[in-house]
Amino acid sequence: MIQIKDKTFEVFIPEAGLAEKVAAVAERINRDYEGKNPVFVAVLNGSFMFAADLLKKIRIPCEITFVKVASYHAMHSTGKVKELIGLTEDLAGRHVVVVEDIVDTGITMEQILAQLRTHRPASVKTAVLLFKPEALQRDVPLDYVCFEIANRFVVGYGLDYDGYGRNLASLYVLREG
Ligand code: IMP
């Protein structure tokens, strides 16, 4: 058990369990993208550990780039718009694999995909560490999913609680009750 700020978390998926699934997903990508020279677009901050472990297991030629999602209130709109920042690569005609930590409502991924598609890539697929099916509100393609989990709050392995816990090697879940 660990304490982060005011909350207690317990181990949910240990480091070895994460490594095993991430390696298996990497193998599928190695097979599917043979000869395609994909560009992996990893979404910071949350995906940094997943992206590092996944990409160490990718053996085909590939490029890796990092983006951030910045939320802002758009004029004439009540909703928050999420903008992709830091994309410098030319993605036109490329096979893109988005690397994300978690798909919860799917709103973030939906907006990332919409913005990537304006660059006219040859294809776009998604690789996510975690997926919470019960929380999903958007129809987003999930091509490579390491773990489907219940709708509970998790930290570690890149994911944070109020900025803390990203450094933990295992995945932890909020203790209930
Ligand atoms: P979505 O837009 O609702 O799919 O949320 C995606 C983002 O919410 C992720 O990139 C995370 O930053 C954050 N998030 C969602 N669930 C969790 C969680 O259980 N722990 C930590 N961050 C989370």
Boltz pocket constraint, residues with backbone or C-beta under 6 A from the ligand:
constraints:
  - pocket:
      binder: B
      contacts: [[A, 46], [A, 101], [A, 102], [A, 103], [A, 104], [A, 105], [A, 106], [A, 107], [A, 108], [A, 109], [A, 152], [A, 153], [A, 154], [A, 155], [A, 159], [A, 160], [A, 161]]
      max_distance: 6.0
